[in-house]
Amino acid sequence: MIDLHLHSQYSEDGEYSPEELVRQCYQKGVRILSITDHNCVRANEEALKAAFFAIYPAFYPIYIEK
């Protein structure tokens, strides 16, 4: 399963840490994920470290708002 539109606690509409998102995705069978936060990429490094053994992030998108 794939989820390419997640928001972490670093985004205005996110709730969970990058590590928690990775854990939840893994438990639900998501094997490719992308954290797409608003106006920042702070979650990317944390998610990559958490996902190293189980999930391979597809790319590092960012939601840029004016």
C-alpha positions in Angstrom: 0.0 0.0 0.0 1.1 3.6 -0.7 0.3 6.9 1.0 1.8 10.0 -0.6 0.0 12.7 1.3 0.7 12.7 5.1 1.2 15.6 7.4 3.3 15.5 10.5 3.3 17.7 13.6 5.4 20.1 11.8 2.5 21.0 9.5 -0.4 23.2 10.7 -2.8 20.4 10.1 -0.7 17.5 11.3 -0.9 15.7 14.7 1.8 13.0 14.9 5.6 13.0 14.9 7.3 11.6 11.8 8.3 8.5 13.8 4.7 7.9 14.9 3.5 8.3 11.3 6.0 5.7 10.1 5.0 3.3 12.9 1.3 3.7 12.1 1.8 3.3 8.4 3.9 0.2 8.9 1.2 -1.4 11.1 -1.4 -0.7 8.5 0.6 -2.2 5.6 1.8 1.1 4.0 5.2 0.4 2.6 5.8 3.6 0.6 5.0 6.9 2.2 5.5 10.6 1.7 5.2 13.2 4.4 4.0 16.4 2.6 4.0 19.1 5.3 3.1 22.7 4.6 6.0 25.1 4.0 8.7 22.9 5.6 10.7 19.7 5.2 11.7 19.2 8.9 9.9 15.8 9.1 11.9 14.2 6.2 15.1 13.3 8.0 13.3 12.0 11.1 11.0 9.9 8.9 13.9 8.5 6.9 15.7 7.4 10.1 12.5 5.8 11.4 11.7 4.1 8.1 15.2 2.8 7.3 14.4 -0.8 7.9 10.8 -1.0 6.7 9.6 1.7 4.4 11.2 3.6 1.6 9.9 7.2 1.3 9.1 7.9 -2.4 10.2 11.5 -2.5 10.4 14.6 -0.4 7.6 16.9 -1.3 6.6 20.2 0.3 3.4 22.2 0.3 4.5 25.8 -0.4 1.9 28.4 0.3 2.1 32.1 -0.6 
